């Protein structure tokens, strides 16, 4: 499925010819839904300043914060909640696939960097504020994403690959390990970056 999505966006990039302005800066804010690979749901917020390296290529710094919760159901005892809190710092690259109609500009991109996270398992009466003795692990990982922009509006989907790290209780004791990767769908807007214009045929 991922290969099909990338192939479709690559075809759009080769077919149409409009671009953004080289040398401009942008600043973006996105909010979205997080779907962790281990189950559950969460939310994510992203701030991303970017620079138009060329008319269609952008370099950026993605800074994100997210939380997710998965309910762990037990048959003979009270349910527990696995709560994950994470911070994201990624260097990003996006390629804008030329305007295919008025106000619709698809893109594909990737990112590499560090994720800092804490996975804490809580009982029914505990909250994440009770976890005073836990520590956060720093993991290096990556992201692939695709989406489109319309004016200053942006809609995207991204997969973040993050290696496993430990699950702790509120006292910091290790209970297990879990996969940290997740899929996210985000919406947001950008300020700056210049206007979309006709790309040069040179």
Rosetta blueprint (number, residue, H / E / L):
1 X L
2 X H
3 X H
4 X H
5 X H
6 X H
7 X H
8 X H
9 X H
10 X H
11 X H
12 X H
13 X H
14 X H
15 X H
16 X L
17 X L
18 X E
19 X E
20 X L
21 X L
22 X L
23 X L
24 X L
25 X E
26 X E
27 X E
28 X E
29 X E
30 X E
31 X E
32 X E
33 X E
34 X E
35 X E
36 X E
37 X L
38 X L
39 X L
40 X L
41 X E
42 X E
43 X E
44 X E
45 X E
46 X E
47 X E
48 X E
49 X E
50 X E
51 X E
52 X E
53 X L
54 X L
55 X L
56 X L
57 X E
58 X E
59 X E
60 X E
61 X E
62 X E
63 X E
64 X E
65 X E
66 X E
67 X E
68 X E
69 X E
70 X E
71 X E
72 X E
73 X L
74 X L
75 X L
76 X L
77 X L
78 X L
79 X L
80 X E
81 X E
82 X E
83 X E
84 X E
85 X E
86 X E
87 X E
88 X E
89 X E
90 X E
91 X E
92 X E
93 X E
94 X E
95 X E
96 X E
97 X E
98 X E
99 X E
100 X E
101 X E
102 X L
103 X L
104 X E
105 X E
106 X E
107 X E
108 X E
109 X E
110 X E
111 X E
112 X E
113 X E
114 X E
115 X E
116 X E
117 X E
118 X E
119 X E
120 X E
121 X E
122 X E
123 X L
124 X L
125 X L
126 X L
127 X L
128 X H
129 X H
130 X H
131 X L
132 X L
133 X L
134 X L
135 X L
136 X L
137 X E
138 X E
139 X E
140 X E
141 X E
142 X E
143 X E
144 X E
145 X E
146 X E
147 X E
148 X E
149 X E
150 X E
151 X L
152 X L
153 X E
154 X E
155 X E
156 X E
157 X E
158 X E
159 X E
160 X E
161 X E
162 X L
163 X L
164 X L
165 X E
166 X E
167 X E
168 X E
169 X L
170 X L
171 X L
172 X L
173 X L
174 X E
175 X E
176 X E
177 X E
178 X E
179 X L
180 X L
181 X L
182 X E
183 X E
184 X E
185 X E
186 X E
187 X E
188 X E
189 X E
190 X E
191 X E
192 X E
193 X L
194 X L
195 X L
196 X L
197 X E
198 X E
199 X L
200 X L
201 X L
202 X L
